Amino acid sequence: MSKPETTSSLKQSVDRELPPSLMSSIGGVPLSKAWVSLLVFYLLALALNGVPLHRNNEHLPYGRERSFWVALSTPVARFCEALKLDRPRTLLQETAGAALNNE
């Protein structure tokens, strides 16, 4: 029977650095670049959906939670409306959304 590997030897094998050639072949991305990409994604999603999010917040039951979300989403919705960032969603809703909802 072979001797099972100890926890420390397993940890050493996991902690080993991959060679740069292998790292590039598996598509490694630096963590900072991944975080920036994620931030850009969420900001773009907020910009394109700011007005509908605000409308949804206005339909929440009255109370502190509603006041908080409406206060937070009002400037975002105004910014999105001023730059007309809500137009792509409206266009998609009227075309693809209407077609999908009529099935």
Buried (B, 14 or more C-beta within 10 A) or exposed (E): EEEEEEEEEEEEEEEEEEEEEEEEEEEEEEEEEEEEEEEEEEEEEBBBBBBBBBEEBEEEEEEEEBEEBBEEBBEBBEBBBEEEBBEEBEEEEEEEEEEEEEE
